[in-house]
Amino acid sequence: MMPPQVDEVPAPPAGPGVVAPFAAPPRDRDMKGLWIGLGVGGLVLVLCCVGGVLGGGFFISFADNLARTQVADVARGYLGALQAEDYARARNEYLCAAEQSRHTVNWFRDHYAASPVVAFSVNDDDVSIQQDIVVPANVEQEGQAPRWMRFVMTQEGTRYVICGGVE
């Protein structure tokens, strides 16, 4: 009989509890979890984009309605001052500098004393915001048939003023 050689590594014993001489290779990741994660991430991205577009649309609509209300309020204030025969306030608060230089307080007295404004109506929905901002108003003066006046608005500093349509 021959003695066993010392250089040889004995074979591992077969059966349970055997430890392999190297680490186990990585196994493939479950693709189902990856696709669920990508789907949820895509859904969140789509919801954010749609929310941004809808939010922007609502903001633009809100800003447009706010502008219409502001310019209509200027026309209402002007006509209310004329109706109250407060011509200095009508001229100084609601007219632009160019209109103020053309129309003095005496012009208002001469123009409206004989037939004062007795009623008026301004509808926010009738305001036209294009190249010019135009506010139509139905004005009734004593002894005259109702007529439409069209006020052209402009912005001076932080406020809107009437800069056209003063008759």
QUIGI-V100933 format. One record per residue. PSI is psi in whole degrees, 0 to 359 (NA if undefined). NEAR is the number of other ideal C-beta (glycine too) atoms within 8 Angstrom. Layout:
[[PSI/NEAR] [PSI/NEAR]]
//
This chain:
[[150/2] [144/3] [148/4] [145/5] [143/5] [336/4] [337/3] [140/6] [131/3] [148/4] [143/4] [150/7] [146/5] [151/4] [183/5] [152/3] [6/4] [134/8] [128/5] [151/6] [358/4] [163/4] [153/4] [143/6] [150/4] [143/4] [159/5] [141/5] [152/6] [118/6] [339/7] [314/6] [322/8] [315/9] [325/8] [316/8] [316/8] [322/8] [315/8] [318/8] [318/8] [320/8] [317/8] [318/8] [315/8] [317/8] [321/8] [317/8] [313/8] [318/8] [320/8] [317/8] [314/8] [318/8] [319/8] [319/8] [317/8] [323/8] [316/8] [317/8] [317/8] [316/8] [321/8] [315/9] [323/9] [317/8] [317/10] [317/12] [318/9] [314/9] [326/14] [324/13] [326/8] [315/16] [320/14] [318/10] [318/10] [310/14] [325/13] [321/9] [321/13] [318/14] [323/11] [0/6] [34/7] [75/8] [328/12] [316/7] [318/9] [317/13] [310/14] [326/8] [327/9] [353/12] [148/14] [169/10] [322/6] [317/7] [325/14] [324/10] [333/5] [329/6] [111/9] [170/6] [324/8] [325/6] [316/8] [317/13] [315/9] [322/7] [324/7] [354/13] [318/6] [326/4] [82/7] [159/10] [125/11] [336/7] [156/7] [161/12] [138/6] [126/13] [125/8] [325/9] [341/5] [351/8] [134/13] [118/9] [95/8] [232/6] [318/2] [154/8] [116/13] [129/12] [109/15] [145/13] [137/13] [117/10] [132/12] [126/9] [148/11] [130/6] [5/5] [158/8] [149/3] [145/6] [158/8] [131/7] [141/9] [111/9] [128/15] [126/11] [152/15] [169/9] [127/8] [111/8] [241/4] [9/3] [156/7] [144/10] [159/13] [127/15] [37/10] [149/8] [0/9] [120/9] [NA/4]]
//
